[in-house]
Amino acid sequence: MESHIYGFALDRKRDKHSHFRPIEVDVKDNLDKALRALKNRMSREGVLQELKKRRFFEKPSVKRKRKIREAQKRLRRSLKRQG
């Protein structure tokens, strides 16, 4: 018996608005393994972080500061990797 489990991931490539696209995981024997695989893929795609972020309204000023902080963090990481 082979079926599928579906979840959704954000597709941010289109435009500034977020769209959801399906994530599909095959269920071969064990449903628990398939659910774990789905959770891992959703975690890698950033779905859980996005849901936490959208749980409450974020003021524009706070959003701006968060984006600046994230950009600085990315810059530090890239400089650290370069040497």
MOZI-V235855 format. One record per residue. N is the residue number from 1. RES is the residue in one small letter. PHI is phi in degrees with one decimal (NA if undefined). OMEGA is omega in whole degrees, 0 to 359 (* if undefined). BURIAL is # if it has 16 or more other C-alpha atoms within 10 Angstrom, else .. Layout:
BEGIN
N;RES;PHI;OMEGA;BURIAL, N;RES;PHI;OMEGA;BURIAL
END
This chain:
BEGIN
1;m;NA;179;., 2;e;-124.4;177;., 3;s;-139.2;185;., 4;h;-132.2;172;., 5;i;-115.4;182;., 6;y;-115.4;172;., 7;g;-138.2;180;#, 8;f;-129.8;178;#, 9;a;-127.0;179;#, 10;l;-75.8;176;#, 11;d;-114.0;185;., 12;r;-93.7;185;., 13;k;-77.8;186;., 14;r;-67.4;181;., 15;d;-157.1;184;., 16;k;-70.0;178;., 17;h;-85.0;183;., 18;s;-86.5;176;., 19;h;-125.2;179;., 20;f;-99.1;174;., 21;r;-124.7;184;., 22;p;-74.2;170;., 23;i;-114.7;183;#, 24;e;-118.1;178;#, 25;v;-127.0;179;#, 26;d;-78.0;175;#, 27;v;-108.8;180;#, 28;k;-95.8;182;., 29;d;-115.7;193;., 30;n;-106.2;180;., 31;l;-68.2;180;., 32;d;-62.5;178;., 33;k;-64.6;180;., 34;a;-66.8;178;#, 35;l;-65.0;178;#, 36;r;-63.7;179;., 37;a;-64.5;178;#, 38;l;-63.4;179;#, 39;k;-62.4;179;#, 40;n;-64.1;180;., 41;r;-65.3;179;#, 42;m;-66.0;178;#, 43;s;-65.8;179;., 44;r;-63.4;181;., 45;e;-74.6;179;#, 46;g;90.0;182;., 47;v;-65.4;184;#, 48;l;-65.3;178;., 49;q;-64.6;180;., 50;e;-65.3;178;., 51;l;-64.2;177;., 52;k;-62.7;182;., 53;k;-67.5;183;., 54;r;-90.1;183;., 55;r;-63.9;179;., 56;f;-127.2;178;., 57;f;-67.6;179;., 58;e;-114.5;181;., 59;k;-62.6;181;., 60;p;-56.3;180;., 61;s;-67.1;179;., 62;v;-68.1;179;., 63;k;-62.1;179;., 64;r;-62.0;180;., 65;k;-63.9;180;., 66;r;-64.5;180;., 67;k;-64.1;177;., 68;i;-63.8;180;., 69;r;-62.3;179;., 70;e;-66.0;179;., 71;a;-64.7;178;., 72;q;-62.9;179;., 73;k;-64.9;177;., 74;r;-62.0;180;., 75;l;-64.8;178;., 76;r;-60.6;180;., 77;r;-62.7;182;., 78;s;-67.5;177;., 79;l;-68.0;179;., 80;k;-67.2;180;., 81;r;-69.6;182;., 82;q;-72.9;176;., 83;g;136.3;*;.
END
